[in-house]
Amino acid sequence: MRSIAKKSAIVGMGVSDFSKDSGRTELRMTCDCIKAALDEVGLVPPDIDGIVKHADDGTDEHAITSAMGMGNLTYFGECRWDGSACGMVQRAAIGVATGMANYVVVYRAENGASGSRMGTSSRNMAQLATGDLLQWTYHAPFGLTSEAGRVAMTVRRYMHGHGVDSDLFGWVTTVCREHGARNPNGLLYERPATMEEYLQSKVLVDPIRVLDCYQAADSCVAMIVTTAEKAERLKQQPAYILGGVQTILAETEEKNGFYGPEVGGLPEIGRMGERLFAMAGVGPKDISVAQLDDSYAPLVPMQLEELGFCGRGKGASFCEGGDRIRVGGELPLNTSGGSLGEGFIYGMNHVAEAVRQIRGTSTAQVKDAKLALVATGAGGPASGLILGGSR
Amino acid sequence: MVMEYIPGIPLLRPKVDLDNEGFWNGVKEHKLVFQKCKDCGLLVHRPRPMCPRCLSTEKEWAPSEGVGEVYAKVNFVYAKAAYPGIKVPYAVVVVQMVEGVRIVSNMYDVKPDDIYIGMPVEVVFDDIADDLTLPKFKKRLV
């Protein structure tokens, strides 16, 4: 298989603030962020010839091209599923590595706090159950409707299989909030959370507590991907794409894992990780900092196991006390705060933070960060990236 | 019956199509059946157009023994994170059938807190509306 490893880089980036009310349309946020990304590297809209967007994103390629005077688009397409952040970057990398495009924009925008969210009303759910996703047919009639509920099922089985105490998941939340509290751009700047607050937070869907869940936000992230050669001539330190992988397995569903050989793991993340490390030619011990899917805190220790950062069933104890996973520890995680401490934008902020770590500009910077791993889509279609400061 | 459906809020219905109607027609007649490949014998749930092992489209709807055990469970305890048409608290379970397949369902006669992983169960049929029956489970005495 021909690899795209080391042939492309993320060069420019625009990240909105994370708020409960952006006061802007999603399209406006997208254009603002693309403009910031262009300015950062010294490009202009006609340089952009590719866009990779998310299928659920309310903005359209042609709305962006007409808003920004981009007249040269020849490479465009969509990725779907919540775990597509890294996958979208991978598509962009494929575009530039194969010569189909020169500069590809990848973005995700959502007024996820102030706008209407899919699946929150009973009418929406009834429509979903009878229409959109076939997987709902076997679950929704039994009341298994919320994402937290579907994740809780996998987490319950994980706890049962390994004798894990759910209180330990609180270390993920407290460390993400600690990192988020250092990030002035995040939703929870200067607002850390204690273990006591975690333990006292309301149980939503047992065993998932409120403080296990991502922070809904209005936000946008846009980035520009180009070839490694072009990246070297631009203004910013390139974050080279050393590996980019997507994974769906035979029994994968969106944030469901009830039918595979063993419920209670994240097999898509496991498979993705194997291929990602092989593509990048590195192993777990080489990773300086990781940005993992923390849409629900218990998914983090499970990913640590699947990615080989610790043994089976050891993820929660790896996180215990927080010292291993905070800045200064052996594997600092989610240094911008992630979905729990910065805000939720489907893992695109995790990719952005990996770029910052490679540039050395994070508000929770890891010393000499050489390789940053990103994983998105725990519990469903998964994708991952390894970024590095050199090829 | 442990689960209480709230009047006036739509019941969530399955999307029945040509690939899965055998399963749902069986349920309507109070029979639990699973898709079985006529060529290689593989049993699967959920229903699908062909056998994922040998790709045969020749399938039958094999009657299940209807017994298994609870494999995983969640308790919906907070209304805003649950379906508004079902009164909280309610539990959803994954049942591992003796035939080896797994199915998402509810317990018919057991309170959420009393359900445990490994609990022996057997199928019952809950006619929750004139035109909607769901396969659920009750505690099996062993």
Interface residues (C-beta under 8 A of the other chain):
Chain A: S122 R123 M125 A126 A129 T130 G131 L134 Q135 W136 T137 Y138 H139 A140 P141 F142 G143 L144 T145 S146 A148 G149 A152 M153 T154 R156 R157 H160 K202 V203 L204 V205 D206 P207 I208 A250 F258 Y259 V263 G264
Chain B: M3 I9 P10 L11 L12 R13 P14 K15 V16 N20 H45 R46 P52 Y71 A72 K73 V74 N75 F76 V77 Y78 K80 A81 A82 Y83 P84 G85 I86 Y90 V92 V94 R102 I103 V104 S105 N106 I117 L132 L134
